Amino acid sequence: MAEALEAPFDRPDAGFNDLPGWTWIGTYGGHYLQADRLADFEHGFFSRQWQGRGPGELAGYLSAGISVHRPQQIHSALVLAASEASAEPWPEADGLVSDAGGQSLWVCGADCTPVLLADPRSGRVAACHAGWRGVAGRILPGAIARLVAAGSHAADLLVALGPCVSGANYQVERPVSLEVAAALRRHGCQDEAALQELITCGALLADPDPHHDRLDIRSAIVRQLENEGVPHSAIAVCPLCTVALPTLFHSWRRDQVKAVQWSGIVSQG
């Protein structure tokens, strides 16, 4: 159904096609992005090219005969088993963890980071919508804890962070930076000292306004994952910025319009 394409878009956007570690997949319905790190798992990060098509339709581009699972996202740190999110009304949460094979797990966003996790040993997967509130609430450690409780090991996990707002385009107030910094470790302290870890991992960038920061949420997520035992080499980070590429992605910060792109992954076994 799908084949890898070297140059799916004929546009001049810098870095649009040359993405080491990432591959554009072409189908009869459009193109979506895959992380080479998760090549053994059916998955995709979809762009605004797919506007108007939800998980029920998009799942067919990843695999046949799979069930569809998605939450009603509320910018929380709630993580559910996929079987709890299999029909409308969709339950409120921002993360799902598979509890059977052949499940497609979906999250959406328009600047927040879509994070897909996979355990190559068991075939278990997870999908999380990780905005700053989710990261501050430790949604990814929560998803990892559910995977570990089911028999996975953090050191075995593979993780891909999809397109989201870049640090250069993400201005936040200092209290937001402090909350994210405090959540990087299990027992963080919410004060100026906690910011040092954000600085060290490259997540805290200078802003002309002394009361604000530029926050690279992707770098903060990577550090949080590492602190949970996921190897750095197992984490793929997409460099594409949703704000900077209006031809590719919806962005709430840029357009102030409620429109999203979807990301999904299929469990094995």
C-alpha positions as CSV (number, residue, x, y, z in Angstrom):
1,M,0.0,0.0,0.0
2,A,2.8,2.4,0.8
3,E,6.3,3.1,-0.5
4,A,9.1,5.3,0.6
5,L,9.6,8.4,-1.4
6,E,12.8,10.5,-1.5
7,A,11.2,13.8,-2.3
8,P,7.4,13.7,-1.7
9,F,7.0,17.5,-1.8
10,D,8.2,19.9,-4.4
11,R,8.5,22.9,-2.2
12,P,11.5,25.0,-1.1
13,D,11.1,24.7,2.7
14,A,14.5,24.3,4.3
15,G,15.0,20.8,5.7
16,F,11.7,19.6,4.2
17,N,12.9,16.5,2.5
18,D,16.4,16.0,3.9
19,L,15.5,14.4,7.3
20,P,18.2,11.9,8.4
21,G,16.5,9.1,10.4
22,W,13.0,9.9,9.0
23,T,11.2,8.8,5.8
24,W,8.3,10.2,4.0
25,I,5.9,7.4,3.0
26,G,3.7,7.8,-0.1
27,T,0.3,6.2,-0.4
28,Y,-2.6,6.7,-2.8
29,G,-4.1,9.0,-0.1
30,G,-1.1,11.2,0.6
31,H,2.2,11.2,2.4
32,Y,3.0,10.7,6.1
33,L,6.2,10.6,8.1
34,Q,7.8,7.6,9.7
35,A,10.8,7.4,12.2
36,D,13.4,4.9,11.0
37,R,13.9,4.0,14.6
38,L,10.4,2.5,14.6
39,A,10.7,0.9,11.2
40,D,9.6,-2.5,12.6
41,F,6.3,-1.0,13.8
42,E,3.5,0.3,11.6
43,H,3.2,3.9,12.5
44,G,2.8,7.4,11.0
45,F,2.9,11.1,11.8
46,F,0.4,12.7,9.5
47,S,0.4,16.3,8.2
48,R,-2.3,18.8,7.4
49,Q,-2.5,17.2,4.0
50,W,-4.8,14.7,5.7
51,Q,-7.2,17.3,7.1
52,G,-10.7,16.0,7.6
53,R,-9.6,12.4,7.9
54,G,-9.6,10.9,11.4
55,P,-8.1,7.8,12.9
56,G,-11.0,5.6,11.6
57,E,-9.8,6.3,8.1
58,L,-6.1,6.9,8.7
59,A,-5.7,3.5,10.4
60,G,-6.2,1.8,7.0
61,Y,-3.1,3.5,5.6
62,L,-1.0,1.9,8.3
63,S,-2.4,-1.6,8.4
64,A,-5.5,-3.7,7.7
65,G,-7.8,-5.3,10.2
66,I,-6.7,-3.3,13.2
67,S,-8.8,-1.7,15.9
68,V,-8.8,2.0,16.5
69,H,-8.2,3.6,19.9
70,R,-8.1,7.3,20.8
71,P,-8.7,9.5,23.8
72,Q,-10.6,12.8,24.1
73,Q,-7.5,14.9,24.8
74,I,-7.6,17.5,27.6
75,H,-4.0,18.5,28.0
76,S,-3.5,16.2,31.0
77,A,-1.1,13.5,32.1
78,L,-3.8,10.8,32.1
79,V,-2.8,7.5,30.5
80,L,-5.3,4.7,29.8
81,A,-5.2,1.2,28.5
82,A,-6.1,1.2,24.8
83,S,-9.1,-1.1,25.5
84,E,-10.6,1.7,27.6
85,A,-10.7,4.0,24.6
86,S,-12.2,1.9,21.8
87,A,-15.6,3.7,21.1
88,E,-17.4,7.0,21.5
89,P,-17.7,8.8,23.7
90,W,-13.9,8.8,23.8
91,P,-12.6,8.9,27.4
92,E,-10.7,11.9,28.6
93,A,-6.9,11.3,28.6
94,D,-3.8,12.2,26.7
95,G,-2.0,8.9,26.5
96,L,-2.8,5.3,25.6
97,V,-0.9,2.0,26.2
98,S,-1.7,-1.1,24.2
99,D,-3.1,-4.1,26.0
100,A,-3.5,-6.4,23.0
101,G,-2.1,-7.0,19.6
102,G,-3.5,-5.3,16.5
103,Q,-4.5,-2.1,18.2
104,S,-3.8,1.3,16.6
105,L,-3.3,4.0,19.1
106,W,-3.8,7.6,18.1
107,V,-3.2,11.1,19.4
108,C,-3.5,14.5,17.8
109,G,-2.0,17.9,18.2
110,A,-1.2,21.3,16.6
111,D,2.1,22.3,18.3
112,C,2.3,19.8,21.2
113,T,4.6,16.8,20.7
114,P,3.2,13.5,19.6
115,V,5.3,10.8,21.2
116,L,5.1,7.1,20.0
117,L,6.8,4.4,22.1
118,A,7.4,0.8,21.2
119,D,8.8,-2.3,22.9
120,P,10.4,-4.5,20.2
121,R,10.5,-7.5,22.5
122,S,6.8,-7.7,23.3
123,G,5.2,-5.6,20.6
124,R,3.6,-3.3,23.1
125,V,3.2,0.3,22.1
126,A,2.1,3.6,23.6
127,A,1.0,7.0,22.1
128,C,1.1,10.3,24.1
129,H,0.1,13.9,23.4
130,A,2.8,15.8,25.3
131,G,2.3,19.5,25.6
132,W,4.0,21.3,28.4
133,R,1.2,20.4,30.8
134,G,1.6,16.7,29.9
135,V,5.4,16.9,30.4
136,A,5.0,18.7,33.7
137,G,2.4,16.1,34.8
138,R,4.9,13.3,33.7
139,I,2.6,11.7,31.1
140,L,5.6,9.9,29.5
141,P,6.9,8.4,32.8
142,G,3.3,7.3,33.4
143,A,3.1,5.5,30.0
144,I,6.5,3.9,30.6
145,A,5.3,2.7,34.1
146,R,2.3,1.0,32.5
147,L,4.5,-0.7,29.9
148,V,6.9,-1.8,32.6
149,A,4.0,-3.1,34.7
150,A,3.0,-5.3,31.7
151,G,6.5,-6.7,31.5
152,S,8.5,-4.3,29.3
153,H,11.8,-2.7,30.3
154,A,12.6,1.0,29.8
155,A,16.0,0.1,28.4
156,D,14.4,-1.8,25.6
157,L,11.9,0.9,24.5
158,L,12.2,2.8,21.2
159,V,10.7,6.3,21.1
160,A,9.9,8.8,18.3
161,L,9.0,12.5,18.9
162,G,7.0,13.8,15.9
163,P,6.7,17.3,14.5
164,C,5.9,20.0,17.1
165,V,6.7,23.6,18.0
166,S,10.4,24.3,18.1
167,G,12.1,26.1,21.0
168,A,12.8,29.2,18.9
169,N,9.0,29.6,18.3
170,Y,7.8,28.6,21.8
171,Q,7.7,31.5,24.2
172,V,6.5,30.6,27.7
173,E,6.4,32.4,31.0
174,R,9.0,31.5,33.6
175,P,6.5,29.5,35.8
176,V,5.9,27.1,32.9
177,S,9.7,26.5,32.6
178,L,9.8,25.8,36.3
179,E,7.0,23.3,36.2
180,V,8.6,21.4,33.3
181,A,12.0,21.5,35.0
182,A,10.6,20.1,38.2
183,A,9.0,17.2,36.3
184,L,12.2,15.9,34.6
185,R,13.0,13.8,37.6
186,R,10.8,11.9,40.1
187,H,11.7,14.2,42.9
188,G,12.3,17.5,41.3
189,C,12.3,20.9,43.1
190,Q,10.4,23.8,41.6
191,D,12.8,26.6,42.0
192,E,15.5,28.4,39.9
193,A,18.0,25.5,40.7
194,A,15.7,23.1,38.8
195,L,16.2,25.2,35.6
196,Q,19.8,24.0,35.4
197,E,18.8,20.7,34.0
198,L,16.7,22.4,31.3
199,I,19.7,24.5,30.5
200,T,22.1,21.6,30.5
201,C,20.0,19.6,28.0
202,G,19.4,22.6,25.7
203,A,15.7,22.9,26.5
204,L,15.9,26.4,28.0
205,L,16.7,29.2,25.5
206,A,17.0,32.9,26.0
207,D,14.1,35.3,25.3
208,P,14.4,39.0,24.9
209,D,11.7,39.4,27.6
210,P,13.3,38.7,31.0
211,H,10.0,37.3,32.3
212,H,9.8,34.7,29.5
213,D,11.8,31.8,28.1
214,R,12.0,30.0,24.8
215,L,11.3,26.4,25.7
216,D,12.4,23.5,23.5
217,I,9.9,21.0,24.8
218,R,11.5,18.2,22.7
219,S,14.8,18.5,24.5
220,A,13.0,18.4,27.8
221,I,11.1,15.3,26.8
222,V,14.3,13.6,25.7
223,R,15.9,14.3,29.1
224,Q,12.8,13.1,30.9
225,L,12.9,9.8,28.9
226,E,16.6,9.4,29.7
227,N,15.9,9.9,33.4
228,E,13.4,7.1,33.1
229,G,16.0,4.7,31.7
230,V,15.4,5.0,28.0
231,P,18.7,5.1,26.1
232,H,19.5,8.3,24.2
233,S,20.3,6.3,21.1
234,A,16.7,4.8,21.2
235,I,15.1,8.2,20.9
236,A,14.3,9.8,17.5
237,V,13.4,13.5,17.4
238,C,11.8,15.1,14.3
239,P,13.3,18.5,13.6
240,L,10.3,19.9,11.8
241,C,8.5,22.8,13.5
242,T,4.8,23.1,13.2
243,V,4.8,26.8,13.5
244,A,7.5,27.4,10.9
245,L,6.0,25.2,8.2
246,P,2.4,26.3,7.4
247,T,2.3,24.3,4.2
248,L,2.8,21.1,6.2
249,F,1.3,21.5,9.6
250,H,-1.5,23.1,11.5
251,S,-0.3,25.3,14.4
252,W,-2.4,26.8,17.1
253,R,0.3,29.3,18.0
254,R,0.6,30.5,14.4
255,D,-3.1,30.5,13.3
256,Q,-5.3,30.4,16.4
257,V,-7.5,27.9,14.6
258,K,-8.7,24.6,16.0
259,A,-7.2,22.1,13.5
260,V,-5.0,19.1,14.2
261,Q,-2.8,16.5,12.7
262,W,-2.9,12.8,13.8
263,S,-0.2,10.4,14.8
264,G,-0.6,6.6,15.3
265,I,1.2,3.4,16.0
266,V,0.0,-0.3,15.8
267,S,0.7,-2.9,18.5
268,Q,2.1,-6.3,17.6
269,G,1.5,-9.8,18.9
